[in-house]
Amino acid sequence: MKEVERIVNLIFNRFTETLKNDGRIEIRGFVSFIIKNYGSYNGRNPKTRERIKVAARKFPFLKVGKDLKNRVNSMK
């Protein structure tokens, strides 16, 4: 079991490093991961209504593969 855990952690660490470097991960027919960059903007603190500067961010984005989507939609 320890070997499986080590391998899974290795895969997740590699995925994380790839996405940190703005790479793309695709498991064909299943899912793909990319990073979406969102620029900074002026917002408001909802509690105090004070204007604040929201920093630029990166978010992982998951897109379901066509094959998986078709399989799920064909289930009854």
Backbone hydrogen bonds, N-H to C=O, Kabsch-Sander energy under -0.5 kcal/mol:
donor,donor_aa,acceptor,acceptor_aa,energy
5,E,1,M,-2.3
6,R,2,K,-2.3
7,I,3,E,-2.1
8,V,4,V,-2.7
9,N,5,E,-2.5
10,L,6,R,-2.1
11,I,7,I,-2.3
12,F,8,V,-2.6
13,N,9,N,-2.6
14,R,10,L,-2.0
15,F,11,I,-2.6
16,T,12,F,-2.6
17,E,13,N,-2.4
18,T,14,R,-2.4
19,L,15,F,-2.6
20,K,16,T,-2.5
21,N,17,E,-1.5
22,D,19,L,-1.7
23,G,18,T,-2.8
25,I,33,F,-2.3
27,I,31,V,-3.2
28,R,26,E,-0.7
30,F,27,I,-2.7
31,V,27,I,-1.8
32,S,63,K,-2.1
33,F,25,I,-3.0
34,I,61,F,-2.2
36,K,59,F,-2.9
38,Y,57,R,-3.1
41,Y,54,V,-1.7
43,G,52,I,-3.2
45,N,50,E,-2.8
49,R,45,N,-2.8
52,I,43,G,-2.5
54,V,41,Y,-3.3
54,V,52,I,-0.6
55,A,53,K,-0.6
57,R,38,Y,-2.6
59,F,36,K,-2.4
61,F,34,I,-3.2
63,K,32,S,-2.8
65,G,30,F,-2.7
68,L,29,G,-1.4
69,K,65,G,-2.4
70,N,66,K,-2.6
71,R,67,D,-2.2
72,V,68,L,-2.4
73,N,69,K,-2.3
74,S,70,N,-1.4
75,M,71,R,-0.5
75,M,72,V,-1.0
